[in-house]
Amino acid sequence: MTELVVVSGKGGTGKTSLVGSLAALSQNKVLVDCDVDAADLHLILQNKVQRKMEFIGGKQAAIIEERCTNCGICLEYCRFDAIKHEAHTESATGERYWIDKHACDGCGVCTRHCPEQAIDFREVVSGEWYLSDTPYGPLVHARLGLAQANSGKLVSLLRQQARLIADKKGLDLILVDGPPGIGCPVIASLTGASYVLIVTEPSLSALHDMERLLQLTVHFGITTAICINKYDINPALTSRIEEFAEKHKVRILGRIPFDTAVTKAQLAGTTVVEHHSNGASGSLELLWSNLNKELREREQ
């Protein structure tokens, strides 16, 4: 089983549109959207949700006011400024302590040090994850709640579910739409992957972030290739990306031209290769041909 992870150093490089086209071109696979903070792969894959599950991402503290004596010990120990102190006319002491759920990091220190056991520390639902059917194969995706953490934990859960589906159905490929950047959810998307495709574009920020992302994949020892999207909008920067790739011995498997059909495909809620047969579509087909050859050679 091969796990191909498509990532980008920054958002907006066209990664998800590219993954959607790879989904349409490839066979015998399961799809995973690991960009749980802004999941949108399902928007172009005509998905039908078959199962919806809650995601328990951690714990959160809450003060039980009838037990609280307003001693303030919890406030002294909190390092996240989550515990608030305010005047309260209805309280016997004229004051009140409460916990801002959006600031609470779930560390549990306040619970440990409360002498009155007046702080409840319970699991919280941080989001939802889904199993969907699409015309291109099963899709595992999720939605993290507002201001919720543990996106890396949710990404690991999605990848685990995708492997179970692939094993059960005898699928050869796990195609992952990874999150942008180099943070925790990206690391959770990359660890243990078979192959990584970095999608970049000819801009200074994308070039800089691509360099950082390559450092990460080299650190994990994952074979990596590059695809330059919208390569023709800035030939000078495209040349710099090509020089960087040659210097670091990283293959460039695709060069996708700027094409308004990409935006039109998004508006139509479909993939680029199905929406339009010219322009970017031909380059995407060539990219998949190169990728497929690479993956097959690795299996041998």
C-alpha positions as CSV (number, residue, x, y, z in Angstrom):
1,M,0.0,0.0,0.0
2,T,1.3,3.4,-1.0
3,E,0.5,6.6,0.9
4,L,1.0,9.8,-1.2
5,V,0.8,13.0,0.7
6,V,0.3,16.3,-1.2
7,V,1.4,19.3,0.8
8,S,2.3,23.0,0.4
9,G,4.5,25.4,2.3
10,K,1.7,28.0,2.2
11,G,-2.0,28.1,1.6
12,G,-3.5,29.2,-1.8
13,T,-1.0,27.3,-4.0
14,G,-3.8,25.2,-5.6
15,K,-3.0,22.0,-3.7
16,T,-6.6,20.9,-3.1
17,S,-7.6,21.5,-6.8
18,L,-4.6,19.4,-7.8
19,V,-5.5,16.6,-5.4
20,G,-9.1,16.6,-6.7
21,S,-7.8,16.0,-10.2
22,L,-5.4,13.3,-9.0
23,A,-8.4,11.7,-7.4
24,A,-10.2,11.7,-10.7
25,L,-7.2,10.3,-12.6
26,S,-6.1,7.6,-10.2
27,Q,-7.7,4.2,-9.4
28,N,-8.2,1.9,-6.5
29,K,-7.6,4.4,-3.7
30,V,-9.0,6.0,-0.6
31,L,-8.9,9.8,-0.2
32,V,-8.1,11.7,3.0
33,D,-8.4,15.4,3.7
34,C,-6.0,16.2,6.5
35,D,-6.4,19.9,6.3
36,V,-8.8,19.7,9.2
37,D,-8.7,23.4,10.1
38,A,-10.0,24.3,6.6
39,A,-11.2,21.1,5.0
40,D,-12.6,21.7,1.5
41,L,-11.6,18.7,-0.7
42,H,-15.2,17.3,-0.3
43,L,-16.5,20.5,-2.1
44,I,-15.2,19.3,-5.4
45,L,-15.8,15.5,-5.0
46,Q,-19.6,15.4,-4.8
47,N,-19.4,13.5,-1.5
48,K,-22.2,11.8,0.4
49,V,-21.6,11.4,4.1
50,Q,-22.2,7.8,5.2
51,R,-21.0,8.1,8.8
52,K,-20.4,11.0,11.2
53,M,-18.5,10.7,14.4
54,E,-17.5,13.1,17.2
55,F,-13.9,13.9,17.8
56,I,-12.8,14.0,21.4
57,G,-9.6,16.1,21.3
58,G,-8.9,16.6,24.9
59,K,-10.2,17.9,28.2
60,Q,-11.4,21.3,29.5
61,A,-11.7,22.7,33.0
62,A,-14.8,24.4,34.4
63,I,-15.4,25.8,37.9
64,I,-18.2,24.4,39.9
65,E,-19.5,27.6,41.5
66,E,-21.4,26.1,44.4
67,R,-18.2,24.4,45.6
68,C,-15.8,27.3,44.9
69,T,-14.7,29.3,48.0
70,N,-13.0,32.0,45.8
71,C,-9.5,31.3,47.3
72,G,-7.8,32.2,44.0
73,I,-5.3,29.3,44.1
74,C,-6.3,28.2,40.6
75,L,-5.6,31.7,39.3
76,E,-2.1,31.6,40.6
77,Y,-1.3,28.3,38.8
78,C,-2.9,29.0,35.4
79,R,-0.3,29.9,32.8
80,F,-2.8,30.5,30.0
81,D,-4.7,33.4,31.5
82,A,-7.8,31.2,31.2
83,I,-9.1,31.7,34.8
84,K,-11.0,35.0,35.3
85,H,-11.7,36.9,38.4
86,E,-14.5,39.5,38.7
87,A,-16.8,41.2,41.2
88,H,-20.1,39.3,41.6
89,T,-22.8,40.9,43.8
90,E,-24.8,37.6,44.2
91,S,-21.8,35.7,45.6
92,A,-21.3,35.5,49.4
93,T,-17.8,36.8,49.0
94,G,-18.7,39.5,46.5
95,E,-16.5,37.9,43.8
96,R,-16.5,35.1,41.3
97,Y,-14.0,32.9,39.5
98,W,-14.7,31.3,36.1
99,I,-12.8,29.7,33.2
100,D,-12.7,31.0,29.7
101,K,-13.2,27.8,27.6
102,H,-11.5,29.4,24.6
103,A,-8.3,30.1,26.6
104,C,-8.2,26.9,28.6
105,D,-5.4,24.6,27.3
106,G,-6.7,21.5,29.1
107,C,-3.5,21.0,31.1
108,G,-5.4,20.2,34.4
109,V,-3.1,22.1,36.7
110,C,-6.0,24.0,38.3
111,T,-7.8,20.8,39.0
112,R,-4.8,19.3,40.7
113,H,-4.3,22.2,43.0
114,C,-7.9,23.2,43.9
115,P,-8.3,22.4,47.7
116,E,-12.1,22.2,47.4
117,Q,-12.2,19.9,44.3
118,A,-14.3,22.6,42.8
119,I,-13.1,22.3,39.2
120,D,-14.6,19.8,36.8
121,F,-12.2,18.4,34.2
122,R,-14.0,16.5,31.5
123,E,-13.6,15.5,27.9
124,V,-14.9,17.9,25.3
125,V,-16.0,17.4,21.7
126,S,-13.5,19.3,19.5
127,G,-15.0,18.5,16.1
128,E,-16.5,15.9,13.9
129,W,-15.0,13.4,11.4
130,Y,-16.7,11.7,8.5
131,L,-16.6,8.8,6.2
132,S,-18.0,9.7,2.8
133,D,-18.6,8.1,-0.6
134,T,-17.5,9.9,-3.7
135,P,-17.5,9.0,-7.4
136,Y,-13.7,8.6,-7.0
137,G,-13.6,6.3,-4.0
138,P,-14.1,6.6,-0.2
139,L,-13.2,9.9,1.5
140,V,-12.2,10.4,5.1
141,H,-12.4,14.0,6.2
142,A,-13.2,16.1,9.3
143,R,-14.1,19.5,10.6
144,L,-12.3,20.9,13.7
145,G,-14.4,23.1,15.9
146,L,-13.8,26.8,16.3
147,A,-10.8,27.7,18.5
148,Q,-10.1,23.9,19.1
149,A,-6.6,22.4,19.3
150,N,-5.3,18.9,18.8
151,S,-5.6,19.1,15.0
152,G,-2.5,16.8,14.8
153,K,-4.4,14.2,16.8
154,L,-7.4,14.4,14.5
155,V,-5.1,14.1,11.4
156,S,-3.6,10.9,12.9
157,L,-7.1,9.5,13.4
158,L,-8.1,10.2,9.8
159,R,-5.0,8.5,8.4
160,Q,-5.6,5.5,10.7
161,Q,-9.2,5.2,9.4
162,A,-8.0,5.5,5.8
163,R,-5.5,2.6,6.3
164,L,-8.3,0.5,7.8
165,I,-10.5,1.2,4.8
166,A,-7.6,0.4,2.4
167,D,-6.9,-2.9,4.1
168,K,-10.5,-3.9,4.2
169,K,-11.2,-3.1,0.5
170,G,-7.8,-4.1,-0.8
171,L,-7.0,-0.6,-2.1
172,D,-3.5,0.2,-3.3
173,L,-3.2,3.9,-2.8
174,I,-4.0,6.4,0.0
175,L,-4.1,9.9,-1.5
176,V,-3.8,12.6,1.2
177,D,-4.6,16.3,0.9
178,G,-2.3,17.6,3.6
179,P,-2.4,21.0,5.4
180,P,-0.2,23.9,4.5
181,G,2.9,24.9,6.5
182,I,5.2,22.9,8.7
183,G,3.3,22.7,12.0
184,C,1.9,19.9,14.0
185,P,-0.9,18.8,11.6
186,V,1.7,18.7,8.8
187,I,4.0,16.5,10.8
188,A,1.0,14.3,11.7
189,S,0.2,14.1,7.9
190,L,3.8,13.2,6.9
191,T,5.1,10.7,9.4
192,G,5.2,7.2,7.9
193,A,4.1,8.4,4.4
194,S,5.5,6.7,1.3
195,Y,5.9,9.7,-0.9
196,V,5.4,13.5,-0.7
197,L,4.5,15.9,-3.4
198,I,5.1,19.6,-2.6
199,V,2.9,22.0,-4.5
200,T,4.5,25.4,-4.9
201,E,4.1,28.5,-7.0
202,P,6.5,31.2,-8.3
203,S,6.2,33.7,-5.4
204,L,8.8,34.6,-2.8
205,S,6.7,33.4,0.1
206,A,5.9,30.1,-1.6
207,L,9.6,29.6,-2.4
208,H,10.6,30.3,1.2
209,D,8.0,28.0,2.6
210,M,8.8,25.3,0.1
211,E,12.4,25.3,1.4
212,R,11.3,24.9,5.0
213,L,8.9,22.1,4.0
214,L,11.6,20.2,2.2
215,Q,13.8,20.4,5.3
216,L,11.0,18.7,7.1
217,T,10.5,15.9,4.6
218,V,14.3,15.3,4.5
219,H,14.3,15.1,8.3
220,F,11.8,12.3,8.1
221,G,13.6,10.6,5.2
222,I,10.6,10.7,2.9
223,T,11.1,10.7,-0.9
224,T,9.9,14.1,-2.1
225,A,9.0,15.7,-5.5
226,I,7.8,19.1,-6.5
227,C,5.0,20.4,-8.7
228,I,5.1,24.1,-9.8
229,N,1.6,25.5,-10.1
230,K,0.9,28.6,-12.2
231,Y,4.6,28.3,-13.3
232,D,4.1,30.8,-16.2
233,I,3.0,33.8,-14.1
234,N,6.6,34.6,-13.0
235,P,9.3,32.9,-15.1
236,A,12.2,34.3,-13.1
237,L,10.9,32.8,-9.8
238,T,10.1,29.6,-11.6
239,S,13.7,29.4,-12.6
240,R,14.8,29.9,-9.0
241,I,12.5,27.0,-7.9
242,E,14.0,24.8,-10.6
243,E,17.6,25.8,-9.6
244,F,16.7,25.0,-6.0
245,A,15.3,21.6,-6.9
246,E,18.4,20.8,-9.0
247,K,20.7,21.8,-6.2
248,H,18.9,19.6,-3.7
249,K,18.3,16.7,-6.1
250,V,14.5,16.9,-5.9
251,R,12.6,16.0,-9.0
252,I,10.0,18.4,-10.5
253,L,7.2,16.1,-11.7
254,G,4.8,18.7,-13.0
255,R,4.5,22.3,-14.2
256,I,0.9,23.5,-14.3
257,P,0.1,26.7,-16.2
258,F,-2.2,29.4,-15.0
259,D,-5.7,28.6,-16.2
260,T,-9.0,30.3,-15.5
261,A,-10.6,26.9,-15.9
262,V,-9.4,26.0,-12.4
263,T,-11.6,28.7,-10.9
264,K,-14.5,27.7,-13.1
265,A,-14.1,24.1,-12.0
266,Q,-14.2,25.2,-8.3
267,L,-17.4,27.2,-8.9
268,A,-18.9,24.2,-10.6
269,G,-18.0,21.9,-7.7
270,T,-16.0,19.5,-9.8
271,T,-12.4,18.6,-10.7
272,V,-10.3,20.5,-13.2
273,V,-9.6,17.5,-15.5
274,E,-13.4,16.7,-15.7
275,H,-14.4,20.3,-16.2
276,H,-12.0,21.2,-19.0
277,S,-9.9,19.1,-21.3
278,N,-7.3,21.7,-22.3
279,G,-4.8,24.0,-20.6
280,A,-4.1,22.9,-17.0
281,S,-5.9,19.6,-17.5
282,G,-3.2,18.2,-19.8
283,S,-0.5,19.2,-17.4
284,L,-2.3,17.5,-14.5
285,E,-2.6,14.3,-16.5
286,L,1.1,14.4,-17.2
287,L,1.8,15.0,-13.5
288,W,-0.2,12.0,-12.6
289,S,1.5,9.9,-15.2
290,N,4.9,10.9,-13.8
291,L,3.7,10.3,-10.2
292,N,2.3,7.0,-11.0
293,K,5.5,5.9,-12.6
294,E,7.5,7.0,-9.6
295,L,5.2,5.2,-7.2
296,R,5.3,2.0,-9.2
297,E,9.1,2.1,-9.4
298,R,9.2,2.4,-5.6
299,E,7.0,-0.7,-5.2
300,Q,9.4,-2.9,-7.2
